[in-house]
Amino acid sequence: MSEEISEVEQMRAVASDRLVWLRLMEKAVNDIDSVMVSLKRDIHEISQQVAKRNADLQLEKLEEENEIIED
């Protein structure tokens, strides 16, 4: 009987170890997902700023060209 208890205790220990690893991996995946969401948000914001800047530069260039043509 003590042999069976020992075997059960070993199985519990293995199951416990696996659970610890599983929780660790789950946390890592969640952390990576959070970083990816933040990175995508930052990239989108920067892209919008660059697009606005480029649009403003194009507008200024067109206005300057129109002034030259009108003169």
mmCIF file of the N, C-alpha and C atoms, coordinates in Angstrom:
data_MODEL
# 
_entry.id   MODEL 
# 
loop_
_atom_site.group_PDB 
_atom_site.id 
_atom_site.type_symbol 
_atom_site.label_atom_id 
_atom_site.label_alt_id 
_atom_site.label_comp_id 
_atom_site.label_asym_id 
_atom_site.label_entity_id 
_atom_site.label_seq_id 
_atom_site.pdbx_PDB_ins_code 
_atom_site.Cartn_x 
_atom_site.Cartn_y 
_atom_site.Cartn_z 
_atom_site.occupancy 
_atom_site.B_iso_or_equiv 
_atom_site.pdbx_formal_charge 
_atom_site.auth_seq_id 
_atom_site.auth_comp_id 
_atom_site.auth_asym_id 
_atom_site.auth_atom_id 
_atom_site.pdbx_PDB_model_num 
ATOM 1   N N  . MET A 1 1  ? 0.818  -1.193 0.000   1.00 0.00 ? 1  MET A N  1 
ATOM 2   C CA . MET A 1 1  ? 0.000  0.000  0.000   1.00 0.00 ? 1  MET A CA 1 
ATOM 3   C C  . MET A 1 1  ? 0.862  1.258  0.000   1.00 0.00 ? 1  MET A C  1 
ATOM 4   N N  . SER A 1 2  ? 1.961  1.239  0.758   1.00 0.00 ? 2  SER A N  1 
ATOM 5   C CA . SER A 1 2  ? 2.819  2.420  0.797   1.00 0.00 ? 2  SER A CA 1 
ATOM 6   C C  . SER A 1 2  ? 3.449  2.666  -0.565  1.00 0.00 ? 2  SER A C  1 
ATOM 7   N N  . GLU A 1 3  ? 3.626  1.579  -1.341  1.00 0.00 ? 3  GLU A N  1 
ATOM 8   C CA . GLU A 1 3  ? 4.146  1.722  -2.695  1.00 0.00 ? 3  GLU A CA 1 
ATOM 9   C C  . GLU A 1 3  ? 3.135  2.463  -3.569  1.00 0.00 ? 3  GLU A C  1 
ATOM 10  N N  . GLU A 1 4  ? 1.851  2.186  -3.407  1.00 0.00 ? 4  GLU A N  1 
ATOM 11  C CA . GLU A 1 4  ? 0.810  2.855  -4.171  1.00 0.00 ? 4  GLU A CA 1 
ATOM 12  C C  . GLU A 1 4  ? 0.726  4.334  -3.804  1.00 0.00 ? 4  GLU A C  1 
ATOM 13  N N  . ILE A 1 5  ? 0.835  4.650  -2.544  1.00 0.00 ? 5  ILE A N  1 
ATOM 14  C CA . ILE A 1 5  ? 0.786  6.043  -2.100  1.00 0.00 ? 5  ILE A CA 1 
ATOM 15  C C  . ILE A 1 5  ? 1.970  6.791  -2.686  1.00 0.00 ? 5  ILE A C  1 
ATOM 16  N N  . SER A 1 6  ? 3.104  6.185  -2.655  1.00 0.00 ? 6  SER A N  1 
ATOM 17  C CA . SER A 1 6  ? 4.287  6.807  -3.217  1.00 0.00 ? 6  SER A CA 1 
ATOM 18  C C  . SER A 1 6  ? 4.102  7.084  -4.707  1.00 0.00 ? 6  SER A C  1 
ATOM 19  N N  . GLU A 1 7  ? 3.505  6.135  -5.406  1.00 0.00 ? 7  GLU A N  1 
ATOM 20  C CA . GLU A 1 7  ? 3.255  6.300  -6.828  1.00 0.00 ? 7  GLU A CA 1 
ATOM 21  C C  . GLU A 1 7  ? 2.250  7.429  -7.063  1.00 0.00 ? 7  GLU A C  1 
ATOM 22  N N  . VAL A 1 8  ? 1.211  7.496  -6.234  1.00 0.00 ? 8  VAL A N  1 
ATOM 23  C CA . VAL A 1 8  ? 0.214  8.559  -6.344  1.00 0.00 ? 8  VAL A CA 1 
ATOM 24  C C  . VAL A 1 8  ? 0.868  9.913  -6.049  1.00 0.00 ? 8  VAL A C  1 
ATOM 25  N N  . GLU A 1 9  ? 1.694  9.966  -5.041  1.00 0.00 ? 9  GLU A N  1 
ATOM 26  C CA . GLU A 1 9  ? 2.386  11.213 -4.703  1.00 0.00 ? 9  GLU A CA 1 
ATOM 27  C C  . GLU A 1 9  ? 3.291  11.655 -5.849  1.00 0.00 ? 9  GLU A C  1 
ATOM 28  N N  . GLN A 1 10 ? 3.956  10.713 -6.492  1.00 0.00 ? 10 GLN A N  1 
ATOM 29  C CA . GLN A 1 10 ? 4.803  11.043 -7.644  1.00 0.00 ? 10 GLN A CA 1 
ATOM 30  C C  . GLN A 1 10 ? 3.953  11.600 -8.793  1.00 0.00 ? 10 GLN A C  1 
ATOM 31  N N  . MET A 1 11 ? 2.811  10.990 -9.024  1.00 0.00 ? 11 MET A N  1 
ATOM 32  C CA . MET A 1 11 ? 1.922  11.465 -10.083 1.00 0.00 ? 11 MET A CA 1 
ATOM 33  C C  . MET A 1 11 ? 1.428  12.886 -9.782  1.00 0.00 ? 11 MET A C  1 
ATOM 34  N N  . ARG A 1 12 ? 1.102  13.122 -8.507  1.00 0.00 ? 12 ARG A N  1 
ATOM 35  C CA . ARG A 1 12 ? 0.667  14.468 -8.108  1.00 0.00 ? 12 ARG A CA 1 
ATOM 36  C C  . ARG A 1 12 ? 1.791  15.481 -8.301  1.00 0.00 ? 12 ARG A C  1 
ATOM 37  N N  . ALA A 1 13 ? 2.998  15.093 -7.950  1.00 0.00 ? 13 ALA A N  1 
ATOM 38  C CA . ALA A 1 13 ? 4.149  15.990 -8.099  1.00 0.00 ? 13 ALA A CA 1 
ATOM 39  C C  . ALA A 1 13 ? 4.362  16.332 -9.578  1.00 0.00 ? 13 ALA A C  1 
ATOM 40  N N  . VAL A 1 14 ? 4.281  15.328 -10.435 1.00 0.00 ? 14 VAL A N  1 
ATOM 41  C CA . VAL A 1 14 ? 4.436  15.553 -11.878 1.00 0.00 ? 14 VAL A CA 1 
ATOM 42  C C  . VAL A 1 14 ? 3.322  16.453 -12.392 1.00 0.00 ? 14 VAL A C  1 
ATOM 43  N N  . ALA A 1 15 ? 2.094  16.189 -11.967 1.00 0.00 ? 15 ALA A N  1 
ATOM 44  C CA . ALA A 1 15 ? 0.956  17.011 -12.385 1.00 0.00 ? 15 ALA A CA 1 
ATOM 45  C C  . ALA A 1 15 ? 1.127  18.446 -11.907 1.00 0.00 ? 15 ALA A C  1 
ATOM 46  N N  . SER A 1 16 ? 1.613  18.605 -10.696 1.00 0.00 ? 16 SER A N  1 
ATOM 47  C CA . SER A 1 16 ? 1.846  19.934 -10.145 1.00 0.00 ? 16 SER A CA 1 
ATOM 48  C C  . SER A 1 16 ? 2.914  20.676 -10.948 1.00 0.00 ? 16 SER A C  1 
ATOM 49  N N  . ASP A 1 17 ? 3.997  19.971 -11.276 1.00 0.00 ? 17 ASP A N  1 
ATOM 50  C CA . ASP A 1 17 ? 5.062  20.579 -12.091 1.00 0.00 ? 17 ASP A CA 1 
ATOM 51  C C  . ASP A 1 17 ? 4.524  21.009 -13.450 1.00 0.00 ? 17 ASP A C  1 
ATOM 52  N N  . ARG A 1 18 ? 3.734  20.171 -14.056 1.00 0.00 ? 18 ARG A N  1 
ATOM 53  C CA . ARG A 1 18 ? 3.162  20.492 -15.369 1.00 0.00 ? 18 ARG A CA 1 
ATOM 54  C C  . ARG A 1 18 ? 2.254  21.713 -15.282 1.00 0.00 ? 18 ARG A C  1 
ATOM 55  N N  . LEU A 1 19 ? 1.489  21.803 -14.214 1.00 0.00 ? 19 LEU A N  1 
ATOM 56  C CA . LEU A 1 19 ? 0.589  22.939 -14.022 1.00 0.00 ? 19 LEU A CA 1 
ATOM 57  C C  . LEU A 1 19 ? 1.383  24.239 -13.871 1.00 0.00 ? 19 LEU A C  1 
ATOM 58  N N  . VAL A 1 20 ? 2.481  24.172 -13.134 1.00 0.00 ? 20 VAL A N  1 
ATOM 59  C CA . VAL A 1 20 ? 3.333  25.358 -12.970 1.00 0.00 ? 20 VAL A CA 1 
ATOM 60  C C  . VAL A 1 20 ? 3.854  25.814 -14.327 1.00 0.00 ? 20 VAL A C  1 
ATOM 61  N N  . TRP A 1 21 ? 4.356  24.882 -15.130 1.00 0.00 ? 21 TRP A N  1 
ATOM 62  C CA . TRP A 1 21 ? 4.859  25.220 -16.470 1.00 0.00 ? 21 TRP A CA 1 
ATOM 63  C C  . TRP A 1 21 ? 3.748  25.764 -17.358 1.00 0.00 ? 21 TRP A C  1 
ATOM 64  N N  . LEU A 1 22 ? 2.576  25.163 -17.275 1.00 0.00 ? 22 LEU A N  1 
ATOM 65  C CA . LEU A 1 22 ? 1.444  25.612 -18.075 1.00 0.00 ? 22 LEU A CA 1 
ATOM 66  C C  . LEU A 1 22 ? 1.051  27.041 -17.714 1.00 0.00 ? 22 LEU A C  1 
ATOM 67  N N  . ARG A 1 23 ? 0.997  27.339 -16.441 1.00 0.00 ? 23 ARG A N  1 
ATOM 68  C CA . ARG A 1 23 ? 0.657  28.697 -15.997 1.00 0.00 ? 23 ARG A CA 1 
ATOM 69  C C  . ARG A 1 23 ? 1.721  29.698 -16.430 1.00 0.00 ? 23 ARG A C  1 
ATOM 70  N N  . LEU A 1 24 ? 2.976  29.299 -16.345 1.00 0.00 ? 24 LEU A N  1 
ATOM 71  C CA . LEU A 1 24 ? 4.079  30.163 -16.778 1.00 0.00 ? 24 LEU A CA 1 
ATOM 72  C C  . LEU A 1 24 ? 3.970  30.479 -18.272 1.00 0.00 ? 24 LEU A C  1 
ATOM 73  N N  . MET A 1 25 ? 3.695  29.455 -19.069 1.00 0.00 ? 25 MET A N  1 
ATOM 74  C CA . MET A 1 25 ? 3.560  29.653 -20.509 1.00 0.00 ? 25 MET A CA 1 
ATOM 75  C C  . MET A 1 25 ? 2.332  30.506 -20.840 1.00 0.00 ? 25 MET A C  1 
ATOM 76  N N  . GLU A 1 26 ? 1.241  30.299 -20.115 1.00 0.00 ? 26 GLU A N  1 
ATOM 77  C CA . GLU A 1 26 ? 0.039  31.099 -20.329 1.00 0.00 ? 26 GLU A CA 1 
ATOM 78  C C  . GLU A 1 26 ? 0.312  32.571 -20.048 1.00 0.00 ? 26 GLU A C  1 
ATOM 79  N N  . LYS A 1 27 ? 1.037  32.852 -18.965 1.00 0.00 ? 27 LYS A N  1 
ATOM 80  C CA . LYS A 1 27 ? 1.387  34.231 -18.627 1.00 0.00 ? 27 LYS A CA 1 
ATOM 81  C C  . LYS A 1 27 ? 2.273  34.826 -19.714 1.00 0.00 ? 27 LYS A C  1 
ATOM 82  N N  . ALA A 1 28 ? 3.241  34.061 -20.194 1.00 0.00 ? 28 ALA A N  1 
ATOM 83  C CA . ALA A 1 28 ? 4.129  34.552 -21.246 1.00 0.00 ? 28 ALA A CA 1 
ATOM 84  C C  . ALA A 1 28 ? 3.342  34.890 -22.510 1.00 0.00 ? 28 ALA A C  1 
ATOM 85  N N  . VAL A 1 29 ? 2.432  34.029 -22.892 1.00 0.00 ? 29 VAL A N  1 
ATOM 86  C CA . VAL A 1 29 ? 1.613  34.275 -24.093 1.00 0.00 ? 29 VAL A CA 1 
ATOM 87  C C  . VAL A 1 29 ? 0.771  35.536 -23.901 1.00 0.00 ? 29 VAL A C  1 
ATOM 88  N N  . ASN A 1 30 ? 0.176  35.690 -22.739 1.00 0.00 ? 30 ASN A N  1 
ATOM 89  C CA . ASN A 1 30 ? -0.631 36.879 -22.465 1.00 0.00 ? 30 ASN A CA 1 
ATOM 90  C C  . ASN A 1 30 ? 0.221  38.145 -22.489 1.00 0.00 ? 30 ASN A C  1 
ATOM 91  N N  . ASP A 1 31 ? 1.424  38.073 -21.928 1.00 0.00 ? 31 ASP A N  1 
ATOM 92  C CA . ASP A 1 31 ? 2.329  39.227 -21.931 1.00 0.00 ? 31 ASP A CA 1 
ATOM 93  C C  . ASP A 1 31 ? 2.742  39.581 -23.362 1.00 0.00 ? 31 ASP A C  1 
ATOM 94  N N  . ILE A 1 32 ? 3.051  38.575 -24.152 1.00 0.00 ? 32 ILE A N  1 
ATOM 95  C CA . ILE A 1 32 ? 3.440  38.808 -25.550 1.00 0.00 ? 32 ILE A CA 1 
ATOM 96  C C  . ILE A 1 32 ? 2.269  39.417 -26.316 1.00 0.00 ? 32 ILE A C  1 
ATOM 97  N N  . ASP A 1 33 ? 1.074  38.907 -26.084 1.00 0.00 ? 33 ASP A N  1 
ATOM 98  C CA . ASP A 1 33 ? -0.109 39.438 -26.754 1.00 0.00 ? 33 ASP A CA 1 
ATOM 99  C C  . ASP A 1 33 ? -0.310 40.910 -26.399 1.00 0.00 ? 33 ASP A C  1 
ATOM 100 N N  . SER A 1 34 ? -0.132 41.241 -25.139 1.00 0.00 ? 34 SER A N  1 
ATOM 101 C CA . SER A 1 34 ? -0.282 42.621 -24.685 1.00 0.00 ? 34 SER A CA 1 
ATOM 102 C C  . SER A 1 34 ? 0.754  43.530 -25.350 1.00 0.00 ? 34 SER A C  1 
ATOM 103 N N  . VAL A 1 35 ? 1.979  43.060 -25.446 1.00 0.00 ? 35 VAL A N  1 
ATOM 104 C CA . VAL A 1 35 ? 3.041  43.835 -26.090 1.00 0.00 ? 35 VAL A CA 1 
ATOM 105 C C  . VAL A 1 35 ? 2.722  44.037 -27.572 1.00 0.00 ? 35 VAL A C  1 
ATOM 106 N N  . MET A 1 36 ? 2.210  43.000 -28.228 1.00 0.00 ? 36 MET A N  1 
ATOM 107 C CA . MET A 1 36 ? 1.876  43.098 -29.651 1.00 0.00 ? 36 MET A CA 1 
ATOM 108 C C  . MET A 1 36 ? 0.756  44.114 -29.872 1.00 0.00 ? 36 MET A C  1 
ATOM 109 N N  . VAL A 1 37 ? -0.252 44.107 -29.029 1.00 0.00 ? 37 VAL A N  1 
ATOM 110 C CA . VAL A 1 37 ? -1.356 45.067 -29.144 1.00 0.00 ? 37 VAL A CA 1 
ATOM 111 C C  . VAL A 1 37 ? -0.821 46.487 -28.977 1.00 0.00 ? 37 VAL A C  1 
ATOM 112 N N  . SER A 1 38 ? 0.022  46.691 -27.980 1.00 0.00 ? 38 SER A N  1 
ATOM 113 C CA . SER A 1 38 ? 0.601  48.008 -27.740 1.00 0.00 ? 38 SER A CA 1 
ATOM 114 C C  . SER A 1 38 ? 1.476  48.451 -28.912 1.00 0.00 ? 38 SER A C  1 
ATOM 115 N N  . LEU A 1 39 ? 2.280  47.543 -29.433 1.00 0.00 ? 39 LEU A N  1 
ATOM 116 C CA . LEU A 1 39 ? 3.148  47.851 -30.560 1.00 0.00 ? 39 LEU A CA 1 
ATOM 117 C C  . LEU A 1 39 ? 2.327  48.220 -31.799 1.00 0.00 ? 39 LEU A C  1 
ATOM 118 N N  . LYS A 1 40 ? 1.282  47.461 -32.074 1.00 0.00 ? 40 LYS A N  1 
ATOM 119 C CA . LYS A 1 40 ? 0.418  47.768 -33.227 1.00 0.00 ? 40 LYS A CA 1 
ATOM 120 C C  . LYS A 1 40 ? -0.240 49.131 -33.062 1.00 0.00 ? 40 LYS A C  1 
ATOM 121 N N  . ARG A 1 41 ? -0.674 49.449 -31.850 1.00 0.00 ? 41 ARG A N  1 
ATOM 122 C CA . ARG A 1 41 ? -1.300 50.744 -31.583 1.00 0.00 ? 41 ARG A CA 1 
ATOM 123 C C  . ARG A 1 41 ? -0.287 51.877 -31.817 1.00 0.00 ? 41 ARG A C  1 
ATOM 124 N N  . ASP A 1 42 ? 0.941  51.700 -31.327 1.00 0.00 ? 42 ASP A N  1 
ATOM 125 C CA . ASP A 1 42 ? 1.980  52.714 -31.514 1.00 0.00 ? 42 ASP A CA 1 
ATOM 126 C C  . ASP A 1 42 ? 2.332  52.888 -32.988 1.00 0.00 ? 42 ASP A C  1 
ATOM 127 N N  . ILE A 1 43 ? 2.442  51.782 -33.715 1.00 0.00 ? 43 ILE A N  1 
ATOM 128 C CA . ILE A 1 43 ? 2.753  51.852 -35.147 1.00 0.00 ? 43 ILE A CA 1 
ATOM 129 C C  . ILE A 1 43 ? 1.645  52.575 -35.897 1.00 0.00 ? 43 ILE A C  1 
ATOM 130 N N  . HIS A 1 44 ? 0.396  52.280 -35.549 1.00 0.00 ? 44 HIS A N  1 
ATOM 131 C CA . HIS A 1 44 ? -0.740 52.943 -36.196 1.00 0.00 ? 44 HIS A CA 1 
ATOM 132 C C  . HIS A 1 44 ? -0.694 54.455 -35.932 1.00 0.00 ? 44 HIS A C  1 
ATOM 133 N N  . GLU A 1 45 ? -0.413 54.837 -34.701 1.00 0.00 ? 45 GLU A N  1 
ATOM 134 C CA . GLU A 1 45 ? -0.348 56.251 -34.341 1.00 0.00 ? 45 GLU A CA 1 
ATOM 135 C C  . GLU A 1 45 ? 0.766  56.959 -35.117 1.00 0.00 ? 45 GLU A C  1 
ATOM 136 N N  . ILE A 1 46 ? 1.937  56.333 -35.183 1.00 0.00 ? 46 ILE A N  1 
ATOM 137 C CA . ILE A 1 46 ? 3.059  56.929 -35.905 1.00 0.00 ? 46 ILE A CA 1 
ATOM 138 C C  . ILE A 1 46 ? 2.735  57.033 -37.394 1.00 0.00 ? 46 ILE A C  1 
ATOM 139 N N  . SER A 1 47 ? 2.124  56.007 -37.947 1.00 0.00 ? 47 SER A N  1 
ATOM 140 C CA . SER A 1 47 ? 1.751  56.024 -39.364 1.00 0.00 ? 47 SER A CA 1 
ATOM 141 C C  . SER A 1 47 ? 0.787  57.168 -39.661 1.00 0.00 ? 47 SER A C  1 
ATOM 142 N N  . GLN A 1 48 ? -0.166 57.392 -38.766 1.00 0.00 ? 48 GLN A N  1 
ATOM 143 C CA . GLN A 1 48 ? -1.111 58.498 -38.958 1.00 0.00 ? 48 GLN A CA 1 
ATOM 144 C C  . GLN A 1 48 ? -0.397 59.844 -38.900 1.00 0.00 ? 48 GLN A C  1 
ATOM 145 N N  . GLN A 1 49 ? 0.542  59.987 -37.970 1.00 0.00 ? 49 GLN A N  1 
ATOM 146 C CA . GLN A 1 49 ? 1.290  61.238 -37.861 1.00 0.00 ? 49 GLN A CA 1 
ATOM 147 C C  . GLN A 1 49 ? 2.125  61.493 -39.109 1.00 0.00 ? 49 GLN A C  1 
ATOM 148 N N  . VAL A 1 50 ? 2.773  60.462 -39.616 1.00 0.00 ? 50 VAL A N  1 
ATOM 149 C CA . VAL A 1 50 ? 3.589  60.592 -40.825 1.00 0.00 ? 50 VAL A CA 1 
ATOM 150 C C  . VAL A 1 50 ? 2.697  60.926 -42.026 1.00 0.00 ? 50 VAL A C  1 
ATOM 151 N N  . ALA A 1 51 ? 1.561  60.268 -42.140 1.00 0.00 ? 51 ALA A N  1 
ATOM 152 C CA . ALA A 1 51 ? 0.645  60.540 -43.247 1.00 0.00 ? 51 ALA A CA 1 
ATOM 153 C C  . ALA A 1 51 ? 0.143  61.982 -43.192 1.00 0.00 ? 51 ALA A C  1 
ATOM 154 N N  . LYS A 1 52 ? -0.188 62.461 -41.997 1.00 0.00 ? 52 LYS A N  1 
ATOM 155 C CA . LYS A 1 52 ? -0.656 63.841 -41.852 1.00 0.00 ? 52 LYS A CA 1 
ATOM 156 C C  . LYS A 1 52 ? 0.455  64.812 -42.219 1.00 0.00 ? 52 LYS A C  1 
ATOM 157 N N  . ARG A 1 53 ? 1.658  64.560 -41.752 1.00 0.00 ? 53 ARG A N  1 
ATOM 158 C CA . ARG A 1 53 ? 2.785  65.424 -42.081 1.00 0.00 ? 53 ARG A CA 1 
ATOM 159 C C  . ARG A 1 53 ? 3.006  65.457 -43.595 1.00 0.00 ? 53 ARG A C  1 
ATOM 160 N N  . ASN A 1 54 ? 2.980  64.283 -44.217 1.00 0.00 ? 54 ASN A N  1 
ATOM 161 C CA . ASN A 1 54 ? 3.196  64.226 -45.659 1.00 0.00 ? 54 ASN A CA 1 
ATOM 162 C C  . ASN A 1 54 ? 2.081  64.945 -46.422 1.00 0.00 ? 54 ASN A C  1 
ATOM 163 N N  . ALA A 1 55 ? 0.853  64.802 -45.947 1.00 0.00 ? 55 ALA A N  1 
ATOM 164 C CA . ALA A 1 55 ? -0.265 65.489 -46.584 1.00 0.00 ? 55 ALA A CA 1 
ATOM 165 C C  . ALA A 1 55 ? -0.105 67.002 -46.443 1.00 0.00 ? 55 ALA A C  1 
ATOM 166 N N  . ASP A 1 56 ? 0.314  67.458 -45.267 1.00 0.00 ? 56 ASP A N  1 
ATOM 167 C CA . ASP A 1 56 ? 0.542  68.892 -45.050 1.00 0.00 ? 56 ASP A CA 1 
ATOM 168 C C  . ASP A 1 56 ? 1.651  69.404 -45.958 1.00 0.00 ? 56 ASP A C  1 
ATOM 169 N N  . LEU A 1 57 ? 2.715  68.637 -46.125 1.00 0.00 ? 57 LEU A N  1 
ATOM 170 C CA . LEU A 1 57 ? 3.817  69.039 -47.002 1.00 0.00 ? 57 LEU A CA 1 
ATOM 171 C C  . LEU A 1 57 ? 3.342  69.127 -48.451 1.00 0.00 ? 57 LEU A C  1 
ATOM 172 N N  . GLN A 1 58 ? 2.532  68.161 -48.866 1.00 0.00 ? 58 GLN A N  1 
ATOM 173 C CA . GLN A 1 58 ? 1.996  68.182 -50.229 1.00 0.00 ? 58 GLN A CA 1 
ATOM 174 C C  . GLN A 1 58 ? 1.113  69.410 -50.439 1.00 0.00 ? 58 GLN A C  1 
ATOM 175 N N  . LEU A 1 59 ? 0.303  69.737 -49.434 1.00 0.00 ? 59 LEU A N  1 
ATOM 176 C CA . LEU A 1 59 ? -0.580 70.896 -49.524 1.00 0.00 ? 59 LEU A CA 1 
ATOM 177 C C  . LEU A 1 59 ? 0.239  72.177 -49.645 1.00 0.00 ? 59 LEU A C  1 
ATOM 178 N N  . GLU A 1 60 ? 1.278  72.303 -48.815 1.00 0.00 ? 60 GLU A N  1 
ATOM 179 C CA . GLU A 1 60 ? 2.144  73.474 -48.876 1.00 0.00 ? 60 GLU A CA 1 
ATOM 180 C C  . GLU A 1 60 ? 2.805  73.586 -50.252 1.00 0.00 ? 60 GLU A C  1 
ATOM 181 N N  . LYS A 1 61 ? 3.260  72.481 -50.782 1.00 0.00 ? 61 LYS A N  1 
ATOM 182 C CA . LYS A 1 61 ? 3.913  72.469 -52.091 1.00 0.00 ? 61 LYS A CA 1 
ATOM 183 C C  . LYS A 1 61 ? 2.930  72.914 -53.174 1.00 0.00 ? 61 LYS A C  1 
ATOM 184 N N  . LEU A 1 62 ? 1.689  72.401 -53.119 1.00 0.00 ? 62 LEU A N  1 
ATOM 185 C CA . LEU A 1 62 ? 0.672  72.793 -54.097 1.00 0.00 ? 62 LEU A CA 1 
ATOM 186 C C  . LEU A 1 62 ? 0.329  74.274 -53.984 1.00 0.00 ? 62 LEU A C  1 
ATOM 187 N N  . GLU A 1 63 ? 0.242  74.768 -52.762 1.00 0.00 ? 63 GLU A N  1 
ATOM 188 C CA . GLU A 1 63 ? -0.056 76.186 -52.556 1.00 0.00 ? 63 GLU A CA 1 
ATOM 189 C C  . GLU A 1 63 ? 1.063  77.057 -53.112 1.00 0.00 ? 63 GLU A C  1 
ATOM 190 N N  . GLU A 1 64 ? 2.304  76.647 -52.899 1.00 0.00 ? 64 GLU A N  1 
ATOM 191 C CA . GLU A 1 64 ? 3.442  77.398 -53.430 1.00 0.00 ? 64 GLU A CA 1 
ATOM 192 C C  . GLU A 1 64 ? 3.420  77.386 -54.955 1.00 0.00 ? 64 GLU A C  1 
ATOM 193 N N  . GLU A 1 65 ? 3.113  76.243 -55.556 1.00 0.00 ? 65 GLU A N  1 
ATOM 194 C CA . GLU A 1 65 ? 3.046  76.141 -57.005 1.00 0.00 ? 65 GLU A CA 1 
ATOM 195 C C  . GLU A 1 65 ? 1.927  77.021 -57.561 1.00 0.00 ? 65 GLU A C  1 
ATOM 196 N N  . ASN A 1 66 ? 0.797  77.056 -56.859 1.00 0.00 ? 66 ASN A N  1 
ATOM 197 C CA . ASN A 1 66 ? -0.325 77.900 -57.280 1.00 0.00 ? 66 ASN A CA 1 
ATOM 198 C C  . ASN A 1 66 ? 0.033  79.373 -57.203 1.00 0.00 ? 66 ASN A C  1 
ATOM 199 N N  . GLU A 1 67 ? 0.769  79.789 -56.181 1.00 0.00 ? 67 GLU A N  1 
ATOM 200 C CA . GLU A 1 67 ? 1.206  81.173 -56.049 1.00 0.00 ? 67 GLU A CA 1 
ATOM 201 C C  . GLU A 1 67 ? 2.127  81.563 -57.195 1.00 0.00 ? 67 GLU A C  1 
ATOM 202 N N  . ILE A 1 68 ? 3.028  80.641 -57.574 1.00 0.00 ? 68 ILE A N  1 
ATOM 203 C CA . ILE A 1 68 ? 3.963  80.912 -58.667 1.00 0.00 ? 68 ILE A CA 1 
ATOM 204 C C  . ILE A 1 68 ? 3.179  81.063 -59.970 1.00 0.00 ? 68 ILE A C  1 
ATOM 205 N N  . ILE A 1 69 ? 2.214  80.208 -60.201 1.00 0.00 ? 69 ILE A N  1 
ATOM 206 C CA . ILE A 1 69 ? 1.424  80.252 -61.427 1.00 0.00 ? 69 ILE A CA 1 
ATOM 207 C C  . ILE A 1 69 ? 0.590  81.532 -61.488 1.00 0.00 ? 69 ILE A C  1 
ATOM 208 N N  . GLU A 1 70 ? 0.023  81.967 -60.367 1.00 0.00 ? 70 GLU A N  1 
ATOM 209 C CA . GLU A 1 70 ? -0.811 83.158 -60.316 1.00 0.00 ? 70 GLU A CA 1 
ATOM 210 C C  . GLU A 1 70 ? 0.010  84.420 -60.536 1.00 0.00 ? 70 GLU A C  1 
ATOM 211 N N  . ASP A 1 71 ? 1.274  84.404 -60.140 1.00 0.00 ? 71 ASP A N  1 
ATOM 212 C CA . ASP A 1 71 ? 2.122  85.598 -60.286 1.00 0.00 ? 71 ASP A CA 1 
ATOM 213 C C  . ASP A 1 71 ? 2.593  85.745 -61.678 1.00 0.00 ? 71 ASP A C  1 
# 
